[in-house]
Amino acid sequence: MTEFDYQDRTYEFKSVKSFDFGENPHQNANLYKHEKNADYELLAGPELTYLNILNMSEALSIASEFFDVNAAAIVKNAAPCGVALGKNIYDAYTKAFDCDPISAFYGTIAFTQKVDKETAGHISSMAVEAVIAPDFDDEALKILADTKYTRVVKLSTPVSEYKKLLTEDIKITPLGTLIQDMNKSELEKDLFKVVTKTKPTAEQIEDAIFAWKVAKYARSSSVVIAKDFKTVAIGQGHVNSVTVLEQALNYACDASKNAIAAFDEPIPTAECIYAAAQGRIGLIIQPGGAVKDNEIVALADKYNIVMITTGIKNLRI
């Protein structure tokens, strides 16, 4: 038993599993749990690995942003590669898959609702590391179990409660242990501002909120391009906003027309607006607060791009 104290809270961690290895074969790894962790059950497939736990946690964190609707989140190497909402779970899954089909292979998929036969059939046609959902119908479970490679995991804790279990983010470094609250940022009405003369439609606002939520989980610097509750490109892991936007636009191609671009940090330079205009982006949602805000807003107006500022940064290093 290991104890951890933080801000007058004490957590007792119990060692429950030793993995064959961690991120790489030469790294030892173990799983510890405490009473506030989510409950889950491996229904089929090989034993869970260190990376499975990491990726399932990430996929569920994203999916739980949309716990009350049909949502699917696909994660690879602890980074999102496709997220979507749909009229049913199959619709959500296929839309998420279309964002980046290549990365979906050997990825991890989280769902907010029961997985059905149709969805399981598509998943079984490719290599998937793990699928986690609140439940699986009998036919879906049989299909996924027959793959013998995919780990099928049932989340016993309600998806609506999952975000409440995320408490502290802990990083142990040679310079000291860093502890911060988890990023549970929500859009606040008094900070959510349309700063351009061009105003958004109701549909654009809904898509902007969706894209903003996904951008919370992409690696900084990041830009999420989305339309119709579906990510069409996720650029992430760069050190400047211009490069990451250009990467996302190149991937999105024509799908960026009239789409939303969600930035995790303030837009620092006019080059981002020039790139967005070239990609025919319809709306940009970003924190605001950069030195060149006035110039950037004026350029957005020039190119008829709606701009919303949130006052909230969502950096993720």
Steps between C-alpha positions, in 0.01 A plus 500: 500500500633844402367825645489837323409827674388812312312805628374322812388200297656158548483233234593140568625321191491122483718312254268287288703401196852468366526548126747315279638843412410868481519730198796297371619142564792616716274693743344334805145609579227441757137597549384649829140581583312684773137499605408796278613337176249394235380139490541301183506139385697328225238297313717356223844518344855496637599643838505878524840665461646822637429674169145363488422662837657828391311512170167387643523768767567764235222381270250493786600848613411632155182297461379602846480862380196377303365242744132572431509442122631241255875567489813317391861595566796329333843540660848395393811549715291692757396760242162541327481406133123510450197612701138529394138511611228320307133413472597156628820339622591358157461842341722657767762229458522515120525879506782481756673229295483712183706775664819292490446139387872419497555601863186312604684173427650371826311780674270501802131586476269626775122523472239673715224250416458126448690360200281325245558228240549743211768697682677186619502366144690801373745491791569131444603570141819670618757476778387682815684482832203556730133597502341635818130579541222491762371179343499274194202315357539122475575492128749787524685325782518176304637677190766688696596196710558300182771742390718360785722807474271782610452556871130550576445697820175586674501824700289431810524856631244726322661713228327802654705444818834442329615864489431534872766236566770709332658693785874568488758493223834384643835520324815381677814672374863516621430860600201411712150356485247718321137475605216691343124473476372318194381727221125503547450832323151581376391781273377793705231723355657821626833417331355350181501795260443550129767759421446538124237694309408176326274302733469121536198288421350276767652199325845659500479567873411137570790378285734752666417366846557145376837586344608694810430200723706270280787753487536469878645152447728557200870553563612862487530690284179371346222586260184295458306545176142379528166517327162338567617361837789318339873566505632520146862567602694523825835676490703465816842474658664797326672793665316773309143561392578580136667167428233298677217683320662449162545132580134462594380690194716292267350186647142629492520617136154602374337394828629819663256713298264675745639284782601598854862542610550470876834615645625395842699823548469864388568565132834682501538610140308611191643206303242279671216709356654496152524121519143468631370722219682290243339190651160676492446453874162638609562558869796513736467441873804591708589632847593853387729722700796514261695820432366519144135435583372815330688427178386138503133589552516762223645241260232250594238762412677572173469135397149456648618250759301497822719514810406400853729553798458292814753646743605141578829340400513123466871429470597135533869418507 
